[in-house]
Amino acid sequence: MPPKKEDGFVSAFERRRLENIAANNALLRDLSETAAKILPTPKPEPKKRRAPAAAPATRTRALREAAQPTRRSSRVAGLDADDETLKRKAEVEAEAAGETARQKRARVSGDLQLGDIQVEGRKWQSGVDGMAGLKGLGLGLPARGAQPGVRTFKQEDIDETSDKTLKDLRLRMSGLNLYKKWAVNDIKIVPERIYAMGFHPTEDKPIIFAGDKLGAMGIFDASQHAPELDDDADELGYPDPVISAFKIHSRTITGFHFSSVDANAVFTGSYDSSIRKLDLEKGVSTQIFAPEDPDEDLPISAIDMPVGEGHLIMFSTLQGSFVRYDLRTKPSEAEIWSLTDHKIGGFSLHPLHPYLAATASLDRTMKIWDLRKISGKGDLRHPALVGEHASRLSVSHASWSSGGHIATSSYDDTIKIYNFPDAGSWKVGHDLTEKEMQPAHQVRHNNQTGRWVTILKPQWQRRPKDGLHKFVIGNMNRFVDVFGADGEQLAQLEGEGITAVPAVAHFHPSMDWVAGGTSSGKLCLWM
C-alpha cells in the first residue's frame, strides 16, 4: 500500500503539473485577448428561414470508396479447398483488419473542448515515447544531395553585393537571429512530424501554430518568459516552455488559415477529409466540413479563404479535385470540381483578387484558374483555365504573393517565380499564352526531401511592411532560405542546435519573423 500523504502536502511534481495546466489555460485566454485587439469578434447573424433547398448539384468527381481488405484465394492462403471453417476464419480476420484500418482513419466529428483533448504529459516532448522518439532521431539515410551544415549562401555573397538596396535587404534579413530563450530541442511543439505551420497575424508577439502527421495541433507563444530554475525544478529537469498541444484531427493536419474578419477563428484542414474551426475565445474546435458519408474519403491537401470573406472556404484534395464551400450550407452542397487525375499538393488564392487560384499538381503543372466562370456539365464542370506551365517533374506548391507573383517548388530541383502584376485587370475568359506563362525567374534548389522530410513549399510574406515581396522555403542542408520576388537570395537562416531540416517554413504576414518545423516536431524561430 502506498504511503498516505500528509494533509495539505503537494509534491514538487504535482505542483509543477498544476502550474502547467494553469499556464495552458492562461495561454488560450491570452490568445483570445490578443486576437480581440486585431479585429472585433463578429456578432452572430440571426438565423434566416431558408427556402426549400434544391437538389444538390451533381458532384463532379466520385469520391474514392473506403479501402477494402484484399481478397486472397484459398491456395495462396494455404487452405484446403474443402476446409470451410478455415476459409471462414480467414475471411473474418480480413474483415477485422479492414475494420481496424477504417477506425484508424475515422474522422473526429462534433465539437471538441480543448481541455478534453489536450495532449497530456511531457514524455512526447522529450522524444522518447515509443516510436516517436526513434522517428525524431534522424536514423534514416540523408536525402539525396543533402549536405547538412554546408551553406549555399555565404557572407561574401552579401559583401560583394553592389546594389545598395539589395545589400541593405540582405543585411536585414540575414540579421534575423535564432530564438534564444529555449534551445530548439526544448521547443517540441507537436509530438510527431510537422506538416503545416502558421503565424497568428497579431504583431504584438509571435504566436506559432503547428500541425503534425497524426492530427495534433501545437500552439507556442514565443513572448513567454523563461522561469528561473529553483531546487525542485532543477531536480525534475524543468523549466520547459509552455506549449499547448491538442488532438483535433485523426490524420495529418495539412494547412492553417487565420480568418481576416474574426481574429479568434483558426481553420485547419486535414487528410481525414475534414475542416475544423478553432474558437480561441471559447476554447472549442468545431467541425465545419466533412463528407456526410463517414466512409467517403476526401483528403484535404491545402485550404484558403478570400480576404474579407468569413463564410467561403476553398480547398484542394489528394484526389485532384478543387472545392468551394459556403460554410452556411450543407457539405453536400459544396461545389467539387475535378481538375486533374493526379494529386493537387498545394494551391493558393491571389490575396487581392481571390477569384484567381493557382494549383500545383503531381501531373507536373502549375495552373491558374478563374473562379468567376464555371462551365461544363457533370464530371466536366470546372472553373475557366487561364493558363498553365509544365515542369519536368511534379510541382509541390503554388503560392501567390500580394504583388501578383507565383512561387512554385518542384522535384526538378527548381524554384520558379512567375510574374503577373496586372492579374487584377484580367477579364473573365482571359487566356494567357504559352510565352506569358513562362517563369520570370528560375532558381536551382535541392527539393529532394525523400521519405522522412516534409515536402518543401515556398510561403510568401503576405503583407510586407517594407513593400518588398519575399518568401521562405526550407533548405535540405538544415537552413531556411529567404528569396526576393526577383529570384535573388536574401538570406540563409541558421542557428546552433538545429539537427534536422526545418522543412516547413513560414513567414509572419507582416513582421520579419520566420518559423521552421522539423520532422521531430520541433520549432526553429528567427526574429
NUMARGU-639903 format. One line per field, with one value per residue (C-alpha): residue number from 0; residue in one letter; chain; x, y, z. Coordinates in nm, 3 decimals. Example, Ala and Ser with C-alpha at 12.3 -4.5 7.8 and 13.67 -1.06 7.14 Angstrom:
<recs>
num = 0	1
residu = A	S
chaine = A	A
X = 1.230	1.367
Y = -0.450	-0.106
Z = 0.780	0.714
</recs>
This chain:
<recs>
num = 0	1	2	3	4	5	6	7	8	9	10	11	12	13	14	15	16	17	18	19	20	21	22	23	24	25	26	27	28	29	30	31	32	33	34	35	36	37	38	39	40	41	42	43	44	45	46	47	48	49	50	51	52	53	54	55	56	57	58	59	60	61	62	63	64	65	66	67	68	69	70	71	72	73	74	75	76	77	78	79	80	81	82	83	84	85	86	87	88	89	90	91	92	93	94	95	96	97	98	99	100	101	102	103	104	105	106	107	108	109	110	111	112	113	114	115	116	117	118	119	120	121	122	123	124	125	126	127	128	129	130	131	132	133	134	135	136	137	138	139	140	141	142	143	144	145	146	147	148	149	150	151	152	153	154	155	156	157	158	159	160	161	162	163	164	165	166	167	168	169	170	171	172	173	174	175	176	177	178	179	180	181	182	183	184	185	186	187	188	189	190	191	192	193	194	195	196	197	198	199	200	201	202	203	204	205	206	207	208	209	210	211	212	213	214	215	216	217	218	219	220	221	222	223	224	225	226	227	228	229	230	231	232	233	234	235	236	237	238	239	240	241	242	243	244	245	246	247	248	249	250	251	252	253	254	255	256	257	258	259	260	261	262	263	264	265	266	267	268	269	270	271	272	273	274	275	276	277	278	279	280	281	282	283	284	285	286	287	288	289	290	291	292	293	294	295	296	297	298	299	300	301	302	303	304	305	306	307	308	309	310	311	312	313	314	315	316	317	318	319	320	321	322	323	324	325	326	327	328	329	330	331	332	333	334	335	336	337	338	339	340	341	342	343	344	345	346	347	348	349	350	351	352	353	354	355	356	357	358	359	360	361	362	363	364	365	366	367	368	369	370	371	372	373	374	375	376	377	378	379	380	381	382	383	384	385	386	387	388	389	390	391	392	393	394	395	396	397	398	399	400	401	402	403	404	405	406	407	408	409	410	411	412	413	414	415	416	417	418	419	420	421	422	423	424	425	426	427	428	429	430	431	432	433	434	435	436	437	438	439	440	441	442	443	444	445	446	447	448	449	450	451	452	453	454	455	456	457	458	459	460	461	462	463	464	465	466	467	468	469	470	471	472	473	474	475	476	477	478	479	480	481	482	483	484	485	486	487	488	489	490	491	492	493	494	495	496	497	498	499	500	501	502	503	504	505	506	507	508	509	510	511	512	513	514	515	516	517	518	519	520	521	522	523	524	525	526
residu = M	P	P	K	K	E	D	G	F	V	S	A	F	E	R	R	R	L	E	N	I	A	A	N	N	A	L	L	R	D	L	S	E	T	A	A	K	I	L	P	T	P	K	P	E	P	K	K	R	R	A	P	A	A	A	P	A	T	R	T	R	A	L	R	E	A	A	Q	P	T	R	R	S	S	R	V	A	G	L	D	A	D	D	E	T	L	K	R	K	A	E	V	E	A	E	A	A	G	E	T	A	R	Q	K	R	A	R	V	S	G	D	L	Q	L	G	D	I	Q	V	E	G	R	K	W	Q	S	G	V	D	G	M	A	G	L	K	G	L	G	L	G	L	P	A	R	G	A	Q	P	G	V	R	T	F	K	Q	E	D	I	D	E	T	S	D	K	T	L	K	D	L	R	L	R	M	S	G	L	N	L	Y	K	K	W	A	V	N	D	I	K	I	V	P	E	R	I	Y	A	M	G	F	H	P	T	E	D	K	P	I	I	F	A	G	D	K	L	G	A	M	G	I	F	D	A	S	Q	H	A	P	E	L	D	D	D	A	D	E	L	G	Y	P	D	P	V	I	S	A	F	K	I	H	S	R	T	I	T	G	F	H	F	S	S	V	D	A	N	A	V	F	T	G	S	Y	D	S	S	I	R	K	L	D	L	E	K	G	V	S	T	Q	I	F	A	P	E	D	P	D	E	D	L	P	I	S	A	I	D	M	P	V	G	E	G	H	L	I	M	F	S	T	L	Q	G	S	F	V	R	Y	D	L	R	T	K	P	S	E	A	E	I	W	S	L	T	D	H	K	I	G	G	F	S	L	H	P	L	H	P	Y	L	A	A	T	A	S	L	D	R	T	M	K	I	W	D	L	R	K	I	S	G	K	G	D	L	R	H	P	A	L	V	G	E	H	A	S	R	L	S	V	S	H	A	S	W	S	S	G	G	H	I	A	T	S	S	Y	D	D	T	I	K	I	Y	N	F	P	D	A	G	S	W	K	V	G	H	D	L	T	E	K	E	M	Q	P	A	H	Q	V	R	H	N	N	Q	T	G	R	W	V	T	I	L	K	P	Q	W	Q	R	R	P	K	D	G	L	H	K	F	V	I	G	N	M	N	R	F	V	D	V	F	G	A	D	G	E	Q	L	A	Q	L	E	G	E	G	I	T	A	V	P	A	V	A	H	F	H	P	S	M	D	W	V	A	G	G	T	S	S	G	K	L	C	L	W	M
chaine = A	A	A	A	A	A	A	A	A	A	A	A	A	A	A	A	A	A	A	A	A	A	A	A	A	A	A	A	A	A	A	A	A	A	A	A	A	A	A	A	A	A	A	A	A	A	A	A	A	A	A	A	A	A	A	A	A	A	A	A	A	A	A	A	A	A	A	A	A	A	A	A	A	A	A	A	A	A	A	A	A	A	A	A	A	A	A	A	A	A	A	A	A	A	A	A	A	A	A	A	A	A	A	A	A	A	A	A	A	A	A	A	A	A	A	A	A	A	A	A	A	A	A	A	A	A	A	A	A	A	A	A	A	A	A	A	A	A	A	A	A	A	A	A	A	A	A	A	A	A	A	A	A	A	A	A	A	A	A	A	A	A	A	A	A	A	A	A	A	A	A	A	A	A	A	A	A	A	A	A	A	A	A	A	A	A	A	A	A	A	A	A	A	A	A	A	A	A	A	A	A	A	A	A	A	A	A	A	A	A	A	A	A	A	A	A	A	A	A	A	A	A	A	A	A	A	A	A	A	A	A	A	A	A	A	A	A	A	A	A	A	A	A	A	A	A	A	A	A	A	A	A	A	A	A	A	A	A	A	A	A	A	A	A	A	A	A	A	A	A	A	A	A	A	A	A	A	A	A	A	A	A	A	A	A	A	A	A	A	A	A	A	A	A	A	A	A	A	A	A	A	A	A	A	A	A	A	A	A	A	A	A	A	A	A	A	A	A	A	A	A	A	A	A	A	A	A	A	A	A	A	A	A	A	A	A	A	A	A	A	A	A	A	A	A	A	A	A	A	A	A	A	A	A	A	A	A	A	A	A	A	A	A	A	A	A	A	A	A	A	A	A	A	A	A	A	A	A	A	A	A	A	A	A	A	A	A	A	A	A	A	A	A	A	A	A	A	A	A	A	A	A	A	A	A	A	A	A	A	A	A	A	A	A	A	A	A	A	A	A	A	A	A	A	A	A	A	A	A	A	A	A	A	A	A	A	A	A	A	A	A	A	A	A	A	A	A	A	A	A	A	A	A	A	A	A	A	A	A	A	A	A	A	A	A	A	A	A	A	A	A	A	A	A	A	A	A	A	A	A	A	A	A	A	A	A	A	A	A	A	A	A	A	A	A	A	A	A	A	A	A	A	A	A	A	A	A	A	A	A	A	A	A	A	A	A	A	A	A	A	A	A	A	A	A	A	A
X = 0.000	0.144	0.225	-0.052	0.007	0.013	-0.278	-0.200	0.120	0.173	0.476	0.704	0.600	0.226	0.279	0.456	0.179	-0.088	0.120	0.140	-0.236	-0.290	-0.034	-0.210	-0.545	-0.383	-0.232	-0.575	-0.724	-0.430	-0.464	-0.827	-0.745	-0.463	-0.691	-0.954	-0.703	-0.681	-1.045	-1.363	-1.535	-1.832	-2.179	-2.368	-2.603	-2.973	-3.080	-3.287	-3.553	-3.437	-3.649	-3.666	-3.328	-3.298	-3.147	-2.770	-2.556	-2.408	-2.055	-1.803	-1.590	-1.689	-1.533	-1.293	-1.455	-1.324	-1.038	-1.149	-0.940	-0.762	-0.917	-0.687	-0.754	-0.753	-0.449	-0.248	-0.371	-0.257	-0.608	-0.764	-1.042	-1.287	-1.195	-1.482	-1.403	-1.053	-1.176	-1.440	-1.181	-0.956	-1.248	-1.336	-0.974	-0.960	-1.283	-1.148	-0.825	-1.027	-1.244	-0.936	-0.792	-1.120	-1.130	-0.778	-0.880	-1.213	-1.272	-1.319	-1.671	-1.862	-1.736	-1.418	-1.344	-0.969	-0.943	-1.070	-0.832	-0.509	-0.201	-0.112	0.230	0.573	0.701	0.642	0.838	1.149	1.121	1.150	0.790	0.800	0.842	0.801	1.148	1.304	1.146	1.287	1.646	1.724	1.805	1.714	1.959	2.011	1.812	1.984	2.225	2.183	2.498	2.399	2.558	2.706	2.595	2.486	2.462	2.752	2.863	3.076	2.762	2.631	2.964	3.003	2.653	2.688	2.321	2.275	1.904	1.962	2.259	2.062	1.780	2.023	2.188	1.850	1.715	2.047	2.039	1.743	1.857	1.751	1.522	1.737	1.502	1.498	1.710	1.549	1.545	1.335	1.063	0.886	0.563	0.387	0.457	0.516	0.650	0.532	0.334	0.185	0.260	0.114	0.167	-0.128	-0.145	-0.109	0.201	0.207	0.406	0.497	0.230	0.303	0.067	0.188	0.012	0.163	0.113	-0.122	-0.358	-0.218	-0.213	0.051	0.048	0.355	0.370	0.730	0.689	0.664	0.934	1.177	1.133	1.426	1.538	1.465	1.577	1.270	1.273	1.641	1.579	1.288	1.466	1.248	1.170	1.002	0.841	0.462	0.330	-0.034	-0.096	-0.442	-0.554	-0.814	-0.786	-0.746	-0.495	-0.231	-0.302	-0.210	-0.294	-0.382	-0.581	-0.643	-0.967	-0.942	-1.277	-1.259	-0.922	-1.046	-1.102	-0.833	-0.916	-0.739	-0.761	-0.660	-0.615	-0.909	-1.133	-1.247	-1.203	-1.230	-1.265	-1.094	-1.256	-0.976	-1.218	-1.434	-1.158	-1.370	-1.280	-1.584	-1.607	-1.732	-1.687	-1.671	-1.840	-2.177	-2.096	-1.831	-1.684	-1.620	-1.256	-1.166	-0.814	-0.751	-0.409	-0.446	-0.704	-0.751	-1.016	-1.073	-0.962	-1.261	-1.478	-1.595	-1.815	-1.639	-1.357	-1.162	-0.958	-0.772	-0.751	-0.511	-0.761	-0.708	-1.025	-1.080	-1.369	-1.557	-1.776	-2.008	-2.000	-2.369	-2.475	-2.465	-2.147	-2.345	-2.391	-2.015	-1.901	-1.644	-1.454	-1.219	-0.918	-0.678	-0.650	-0.343	-0.283	-0.301	-0.027	-0.093	-0.276	-0.339	-0.574	-0.447	-0.454	-0.604	-0.805	-0.924	-1.121	-0.782	-0.646	-0.308	-0.273	0.034	-0.003	0.162	0.075	0.382	0.187	0.114	-0.224	-0.415	-0.795	-1.063	-1.341	-1.571	-1.651	-1.765	-1.856	-1.924	-2.163	-2.135	-1.782	-1.651	-1.771	-1.477	-1.351	-1.203	-0.837	-0.636	-0.302	-0.065	0.306	0.462	0.776	0.997	0.876	0.587	0.511	0.466	0.308	0.196	0.192	0.052	0.202	0.002	0.220	0.098	0.393	0.354	0.635	0.645	0.870	0.924	1.100	1.308	1.511	1.393	1.202	1.012	0.878	0.605	0.512	0.154	0.139	-0.170	-0.371	-0.639	-0.720	-0.783	-1.136	-1.345	-1.224	-0.870	-0.636	-0.259	-0.029	0.246	0.501	0.317	0.312	0.691	0.856	1.026	1.295	1.418	1.642	1.827	1.722	1.753	1.394	1.469	1.306	1.277	1.058	1.135	1.126	0.810	0.786	0.946	0.696	0.753	0.547	0.526	0.514	0.155	0.163	0.529	0.563	0.858	0.661	0.927	0.782	0.980	0.924	1.082	1.145	1.324	1.676	1.786	2.119	1.926	1.866	1.572	1.626	1.477	1.427	1.301	1.042	1.323	1.482	1.767	1.853	1.829	1.939	2.009	1.888	2.079	2.149	2.306	2.124	1.935	1.985	1.709	1.576	1.332	1.134	0.805	0.897	0.654	0.671	0.466	0.218	0.373	0.664	1.012	0.955	1.026	0.932	1.061	0.925	1.116	1.030	1.070	0.803	1.046	1.026	1.301	1.216	1.404	1.323
Y = 0.000	0.344	0.573	0.810	1.171	1.424	1.668	1.971	1.822	1.869	1.713	1.922	1.722	1.769	2.138	2.175	1.977	2.210	2.512	2.378	2.331	2.686	2.816	2.639	2.787	3.130	3.092	3.033	3.332	3.547	3.437	3.544	3.881	3.939	3.843	4.091	4.375	4.298	4.251	4.257	3.925	3.935	3.912	3.601	3.663	3.598	3.272	3.315	3.078	2.918	2.822	2.450	2.356	2.245	1.909	1.922	1.977	1.662	1.617	1.638	1.357	1.032	1.015	0.734	0.438	0.320	0.075	-0.287	-0.577	-0.762	-1.098	-1.398	-1.741	-2.047	-2.179	-1.860	-1.852	-2.210	-2.351	-2.673	-2.616	-2.814	-2.664	-2.415	-2.348	-2.223	-2.030	-1.851	-1.778	-1.612	-1.402	-1.288	-1.192	-0.995	-0.814	-0.734	-0.596	-0.378	-0.250	-0.168	0.031	0.221	0.303	0.444	0.672	0.775	1.149	1.325	1.467	1.715	1.995	1.939	2.120	2.184	2.095	1.745	1.675	1.823	1.608	1.523	1.488	1.586	1.244	1.325	1.648	1.455	1.246	0.910	0.792	0.472	0.503	0.880	0.901	0.682	0.880	1.205	1.083	1.103	0.731	0.725	0.789	1.157	1.278	1.273	1.561	1.698	1.825	1.913	2.237	2.330	2.683	2.767	3.142	3.299	3.627	3.706	3.694	3.982	4.170	4.155	4.290	4.612	4.715	4.916	4.840	4.469	4.473	4.651	4.399	4.108	4.252	4.300	3.953	3.783	3.967	3.761	3.559	3.218	3.235	3.223	3.165	2.790	2.563	2.415	2.070	2.208	2.354	2.037	2.199	1.877	1.509	1.397	1.529	1.882	1.910	2.260	2.585	2.929	3.258	3.426	3.766	3.969	4.190	4.213	3.891	3.577	3.308	2.998	2.713	2.376	2.060	1.712	1.387	1.235	1.533	1.714	2.095	2.275	2.641	2.829	3.187	3.299	3.604	3.395	3.438	3.159	3.097	3.081	2.735	2.651	2.344	2.137	2.246	2.159	1.813	1.746	1.879	2.191	2.450	2.366	2.623	2.633	2.456	2.358	2.056	1.929	1.626	1.786	1.566	1.192	1.227	1.471	1.845	1.997	2.363	2.657	2.966	3.267	3.450	3.808	3.900	3.719	3.716	3.444	3.196	2.950	2.699	2.367	2.115	1.751	1.425	1.299	1.486	1.747	2.119	2.244	2.593	2.673	2.948	3.094	3.279	2.975	2.716	2.497	2.325	2.276	2.063	2.286	2.050	1.676	1.445	1.338	0.973	0.875	0.623	0.886	0.987	1.339	1.400	1.777	1.899	2.279	2.539	2.911	3.180	3.507	3.814	3.987	3.678	3.488	3.220	3.099	2.847	2.674	2.357	2.111	1.733	1.449	1.315	1.611	1.799	2.161	2.255	2.577	2.559	2.810	2.743	2.839	2.543	2.166	1.979	1.802	2.141	2.203	2.263	1.996	2.024	1.761	1.949	1.660	1.284	1.344	1.478	1.854	1.906	2.273	2.582	2.942	3.229	3.566	3.778	4.080	3.904	3.580	3.465	3.361	3.030	2.873	2.494	2.268	1.905	1.568	1.599	1.831	2.150	2.482	2.612	2.935	2.918	3.190	3.106	3.373	3.145	2.788	2.592	2.238	1.974	1.679	1.547	1.805	2.108	2.324	2.685	2.858	2.772	3.094	2.930	2.650	2.576	2.230	2.133	1.831	1.669	1.714	2.058	2.065	2.403	2.726	3.035	3.377	3.699	4.017	4.166	3.914	3.672	3.295	3.090	2.715	2.435	2.128	1.793	1.902	2.090	2.437	2.725	2.906	3.260	3.383	3.749	3.868	4.226	4.305	4.000	4.224	4.366	4.026	4.000	3.686	3.446	3.588	3.335	3.353	3.244	2.988	3.269	3.468	3.158	3.120	3.181	3.517	3.367	3.015	2.924	2.597	2.448	2.096	1.977	1.604	1.559	1.182	0.979	1.131	1.506	1.706	1.843	2.188	2.461	2.837	3.073	3.448	3.726	3.828	4.196	4.311	4.642	4.742	4.671	4.421	4.082	3.788	3.424	3.148	2.782	2.504	2.405	2.039	2.139	2.236	2.603	2.820	3.021	3.366	3.483	3.801	3.820	3.870	3.535	3.692	3.509	3.742	3.522	3.170	3.141	2.916	2.866	2.642	2.322	2.267	1.894	1.832	2.004	2.288	2.178	2.353	2.722	3.006	3.387	3.607	3.805	4.144	4.110	3.978	3.662	3.320	2.979	2.639	2.299	1.968	1.601	1.552	1.813	2.085	2.456	2.685	3.055	3.356	3.713
Z = 0.000	-0.092	0.199	0.296	0.202	0.478	0.477	0.261	0.118	-0.257	-0.425	-0.644	-0.950	-0.878	-0.815	-1.149	-1.325	-1.184	-1.287	-1.645	-1.660	-1.538	-1.788	-2.078	-1.978	-1.947	-2.295	-2.451	-2.268	-2.373	-2.736	-2.735	-2.578	-2.827	-3.117	-3.000	-3.048	-3.421	-3.514	-3.305	-3.268	-3.509	-3.361	-3.464	-3.753	-3.692	-3.844	-4.157	-4.272	-4.589	-4.881	-4.955	-5.093	-5.449	-5.520	-5.453	-5.756	-5.900	-5.776	-6.049	-5.919	-5.749	-5.404	-5.351	-5.180	-4.846	-4.882	-4.866	-4.739	-5.017	-5.105	-5.127	-5.274	-5.050	-5.232	-5.171	-4.812	-4.763	-4.703	-4.824	-5.073	-4.863	-4.531	-4.494	-4.128	-4.201	-4.503	-4.297	-4.027	-4.286	-4.415	-4.063	-3.994	-4.321	-4.231	-3.884	-4.035	-4.270	-3.986	-3.777	-4.069	-4.109	-3.738	-3.750	-4.039	-3.885	-3.857	-3.525	-3.552	-3.338	-3.114	-2.913	-2.589	-2.592	-2.226	-2.308	-2.596	-2.463	-2.515	-2.157	-2.001	-2.126	-2.240	-2.603	-2.560	-2.464	-2.781	-2.603	-2.612	-2.816	-3.192	-3.180	-3.027	-3.297	-3.581	-3.447	-3.419	-3.790	-3.820	-4.190	-4.469	-4.562	-4.860	-5.196	-5.241	-4.887	-4.713	-4.355	-4.241	-4.580	-4.668	-5.021	-4.945	-4.759	-4.604	-4.908	-5.123	-4.912	-4.900	-5.277	-5.349	-5.549	-5.543	-5.220	-5.183	-5.228	-4.992	-4.719	-4.754	-4.739	-4.428	-4.259	-4.339	-4.256	-3.924	-3.801	-3.500	-3.378	-3.074	-2.758	-2.461	-2.517	-2.734	-3.047	-2.886	-2.599	-2.822	-2.929	-3.040	-3.154	-3.088	-3.449	-3.780	-3.865	-4.188	-4.155	-3.972	-3.935	-3.751	-3.586	-3.767	-3.445	-3.441	-3.060	-3.023	-3.219	-3.172	-3.377	-3.468	-3.596	-3.714	-3.722	-3.914	-3.656	-3.629	-3.324	-3.318	-3.111	-3.001	-2.879	-2.751	-2.807	-2.582	-2.264	-2.004	-1.925	-1.548	-1.313	-1.201	-0.839	-0.646	-0.735	-1.098	-1.132	-0.986	-1.226	-1.533	-1.565	-1.679	-2.009	-2.237	-2.209	-2.519	-2.565	-2.786	-2.882	-3.086	-3.313	-3.624	-3.674	-3.957	-4.084	-4.050	-4.387	-4.353	-4.128	-4.219	-3.997	-4.062	-4.189	-4.032	-3.696	-3.519	-3.282	-3.567	-3.680	-3.956	-4.010	-4.294	-4.276	-4.462	-4.254	-4.504	-4.253	-4.188	-3.832	-3.686	-3.355	-3.148	-2.936	-2.710	-2.628	-2.648	-2.876	-3.203	-3.430	-3.743	-4.024	-4.317	-4.373	-4.624	-4.486	-4.550	-4.290	-4.536	-4.805	-4.833	-4.947	-4.811	-4.797	-4.909	-4.865	-4.756	-4.822	-4.781	-4.968	-4.775	-4.615	-4.650	-4.346	-4.498	-4.813	-4.793	-5.072	-5.054	-5.272	-5.236	-5.295	-5.550	-5.784	-5.701	-5.600	-5.372	-5.300	-4.992	-4.825	-4.450	-4.422	-4.636	-4.602	-4.700	-4.972	-5.142	-5.178	-5.536	-5.619	-5.947	-6.082	-6.218	-6.272	-6.227	-6.010	-5.661	-5.607	-5.349	-5.286	-5.406	-5.308	-5.388	-5.509	-5.187	-5.365	-5.635	-5.470	-5.773	-5.915	-5.786	-5.864	-5.826	-5.819	-5.912	-5.945	-6.315	-6.333	-6.395	-6.231	-6.346	-6.293	-6.269	-6.283	-6.037	-6.184	-6.475	-6.419	-6.731	-6.845	-6.719	-6.486	-6.443	-6.692	-6.494	-6.378	-6.350	-6.653	-6.712	-6.756	-6.829	-6.737	-6.727	-6.721	-6.529	-6.586	-6.262	-6.018	-5.873	-5.496	-5.426	-5.593	-5.373	-5.475	-5.338	-5.296	-5.572	-5.829	-5.819	-5.804	-5.648	-5.704	-5.583	-5.796	-5.780	-6.079	-5.813	-5.908	-5.758	-6.033	-5.994	-6.229	-6.254	-6.319	-6.187	-6.397	-6.286	-6.135	-6.480	-6.640	-6.770	-6.745	-7.011	-7.019	-7.178	-7.120	-7.399	-7.355	-7.362	-7.093	-6.870	-6.873	-6.533	-6.498	-6.273	-6.207	-5.913	-5.858	-5.524	-5.380	-5.324	-5.284	-4.944	-4.958	-4.727	-4.387	-4.457	-4.527	-4.882	-4.926	-5.015	-5.066	-4.848	-4.913	-4.658	-4.731	-4.623	-4.613	-4.430	-4.647	-4.966	-5.079	-5.164	-5.028	-4.941	-4.733	-4.808	-4.619	-4.720	-4.714	-4.556	-4.239	-4.309	-4.414	-4.734	-4.796	-5.156	-5.318	-5.595	-5.847	-5.754	-5.558	-5.238	-4.940	-4.651	-4.530	-4.173	-3.937	-3.570	-3.309	-3.218	-3.545	-3.602	-3.859	-4.171	-4.083	-4.388	-4.311	-4.330	-4.276	-4.282	-4.049	-4.267	-4.186	-3.940	-4.018	-3.815	-3.968	-3.831	-3.939	-3.837	-3.835	-3.873	-3.496	-3.418	-3.313	-3.381	-3.513	-3.483	-3.617	-3.515
</recs>
